């Protein structure tokens, strides 16, 4: 039983690293639910009014990495009767490292819609208000750093490795948005949403230069010019050499309800965001659309700590080969790494406010509707994070019967994979609209075997996206007219 628990823990850790990519699902775009305006503010649902209740109207989890799958983390042993993980001595680590790219990204993100409201104002004006809680994480790991970690440093002796592309960022923030969409002409509809951003906590790395030289005695010489900026209730204590001696979390901020409320609501970290989009109808059957979402920034002013590494220093070589060969435990290697990092940073003597920019998305869509209820859609989505671009192309078949029933089946090519199927479903029960959707539905499964126990896992999965929720919707009910076929009437 203990072995099974250990595998489950590794599986959950892997899930946490696979990339939760907030608010952007290609499956969502052509469905008739109010949340699709997150992708394009020009899109409006057919209902007259929608209300999203706190925590119920939308929970969104998105996970994405570009270099490993579950099948790369687990494999059968030589006898074929038990599953081993990547940290097992018998694991063929070369099978994992050959898939490593020059830059490997892991970008977990989660969002919860705290409140939503949308309503028609006049014949073609639609106004919407949203409040969302978001956690965005971003890790970019140079390929040589991973090879050095997993394969050891022998192959790099005498070489200087450039790790300047190393990137880290974690942001917890709240966005409150107000927007509208309106027909500019009979064919062109325009939408825009402005967002006030309130940052709760952040850790970001400003990496100007980072190089590692592997010496003949297998020690590492690190030449760094970087700063880790932190906005969070943590305390760093220095020794006489101005080097970090210990770190503690300031839990006094959470000793009473009022202090927690002040910390979460009166953050002092402000920013602004913008979504902008348009739709153009060539005819009743053909439509194109485009949008840019999450243009914005947050300026961090509260609970600041600036950790700087601006020197050259030497530390002992650290790699997982010691774990595979049984010389050290994984915990011992991790502790050595943390000790080395702790010695390399010192606390800057000023608390400097800093600014972080949001990763933004660019969408372009084309749709063909041979009937009022059926649409074929093609959507291009590009996510821009600093100098890095990630592109996805989605083909979908969509059925929308007002907001009484909406469903979609989608195929997406992204992240070096071409077996990404997505599915979405929404239906209405009175004033309640219930919806659920998922990208990257696993088609092939494998088993993790631990003694007599086994449980299924996806064979290949490096993207996970799921959104579910419930809206209160009013208007656009199905009615029957005696002299005409069934039609949709907004009420």
Phi, psi and omega in degrees: 000322180299320179298321179295319178299319180298318179294322178296320179296318178296320179297316179295321177298319178297317178302319182294342183258359190274353170102103175269103193260100196299141162063355182244105175234125179296333179296328186289333196302314187259011176273149181270069173228149187301332185290352180289349176286351171297331180270331180204109184292350176283339181284133176233143177287166182277349178286157179282323182218138169226147178230129175252122183272153184305124175075347183259327188285340179184120171240123188235126178233130182221126185232134185202126168226161188250016184218350176215154177241173175301323181294342176275344182267330182235146174207163177282149176287178184300326180282343179077015184247003180206150180265136177242153180262176183296340181268003181279142181302330183272359181290137180278090187292337180294330177295329178281314186290336180290344179267357181290137180260175179297323176226123186244127187244144173225123189225069179292139179212144178221143174219148176230126177280113181279329179199145175213143177211131175219141182205152176280138177228093187092189189289321185227006179268131178233128182245139181220148180230135180222143169230121184231142172259128186226143171233117180243131177235146185213118178231125175240120187244120176300144182300321181295329177296318179290321178295319178297322182290314188267330184259348181095173189258000184299319183289346183256004184303129180085356182261154175251119185257128179271117180244027182293339178281356177300129183221140178218136176201133176226124181227132172243118183209168180238139176237135175240117188240146175229127182210176178208161170225146185204147175286124175276319172227183177296335184255335188251128176240137185238144178218148179210144176221125173264144185228128170271128183251139179231109184279135178264312180204154182204146167226126179218150183249123174259097188258099178275325180198135177208116181227144179235129174250129179268115184277167182298330180269014177069012169279164182245132172256119184256124177246109191232147168217086183211162179224135172259116179262135184229132170235095185191158181280068177237150180243129177251131181247135184256155170267189184295338179268013180064024177259147182299126180258320179201164181226139177222153177267131182277086183280000177295338178294344187239028182277340178218162182299322181292323179291321177298316180298317179297319182294319184280328187257326181255070191280328185076358178254101189249156178199182182218145178225163183212133169244139179216140183201170181207154172231142177228125180262110174292322179201188178294341185256330187247135182213142171238156180208158179204152179202158169233127184237153175065034167287120182171182183206164172228134174259123185263121185238344190252146175051053187272140169221130177248111177260124186242138170238111187218060184195184176243131179211163185243137174220162183291149181297139181232123175205164184280357176300327177296327178289314181299323182275000176078010181283330179219157174275164178299322179296322180294319179295317179297321180294320177297320179296316179295321178298319179294317178296320181298323180284340185274339182257148169229160183275126177294151184277002176231147175263097188265121173300150181218168184233139174239144178259147178280141166298138182241161182243146176237123183240142173220126185231151174225134181225149176232125183242095178292341176217171182295335187253353184235133181223135168260128184236144173236126185228130173254126178234128177237128177254127184247120179231098185065236179269002185257139179237139173230130187242145176221141179236125187236131172249130185222152172245126191230136174242123179228110175255085188055219169251020173287324182204134178214134178211155180212147172234124190230149173238128183235133171257115182198160170057037179065021178228151185227028178234039186262103176257140178232156181214140177223148181214133175218138178215160186245131174239096184067239178269001183261125172251118182252134183218154175206143178207158181209139169260161173055056177289123182297130179258332179240140185232154176232183179234142168262124184249126178224098184065237179270353182265150174207152175210151187280148172220153176297140181288318178221119183204108174237006174226133171227130171219129178218138176221134176213155180175185180217134177245152166267122184233146181224141181092171177061046177270156178283130176225156182247127173255135188295332184258002181221162174296171178299130182228168178260131180233125175282134179246000000 
